[in-house]
Amino acid sequence: MVKRPVVLAIIPARLGSTRIPLKNIKYFLGKPLITYTIRQALQVPFINRVIVDTDSPRIAAIAQRYGAEVPFLRPARLATSTAKVYDSIEHLLKKLKKTEGYSPTHIVLLQTTSPLREQKDIESCWRLIHRTDATTVLTVCPTHPRLYHMKKNHDIILVNGSESRSTNMQAWEPGYLLNGCFVYIVKVGALLKEKIIITKKTKAIVCPKWRSIDLDTPEEWVMAEVLYKNRKEIVARIKKI
């Protein structure tokens, strides 16, 4: 008998944010940013439970008001800017198992900073993890295939090829970026064994570049609001080109 998946959506939302203060609960087009992700997760049919992982009673209260669970707060040591996401997830899973006997088979990790994520992005990742041997499926967006790093003295270095290669983009393999943690779906067994979210068997779903903006700076916040308000018109105009 095949065991039915037990799918837990985790929405990380620590209080601290350097570039955009109180980012997770800052109003985005009239509503706290975190509410967009909570409502989206609650509408995904295969997600059984939605938990906001936060260190803040203030964020917890807002999350619960919009339908998410906050069974306990994240310890302060796991809520710093240098804390690893894996460590907070591991802590959450261990505490859920100890206090409730709850052990999900899959984690759906959704960041609040991707307001242009759509339900179809989550569902595409879910289908891929089921029809392949992947233990992690995540989302990416296209980028220029030639990748450069810049040193402190402003020297630039091509890190994925040679300057003698053709400058024609079609001559290079396509390049991709993780798009602001749009979606991660991870099998819990592999997650805990490898102690990392991007496991050895990781595959990706490609999302449109214009929807892949990540709210990390004030400029990105403003651009995201413009894109979100005009998203239907943008899609319609893209189809006409």
PyMOL commands that set and color helices and strands:
alter all, ss='L'
color gray80, all
select helices_A, chain A and resi 23-25+33-43+57-65+76-78+85-100+119-131+169-171+188-194+209-211+218-229+231-240
alter helices_A, ss='H'
color red, helices_A
select strands_A, chain A and resi 7-12+27-28+31-32+49-53+106-109+136-143+148-150+156-158+175-178+184-187+202-206
alter strands_A, ss='S'
color yellow, strands_A
deselect
rebuild
show_as cartoon
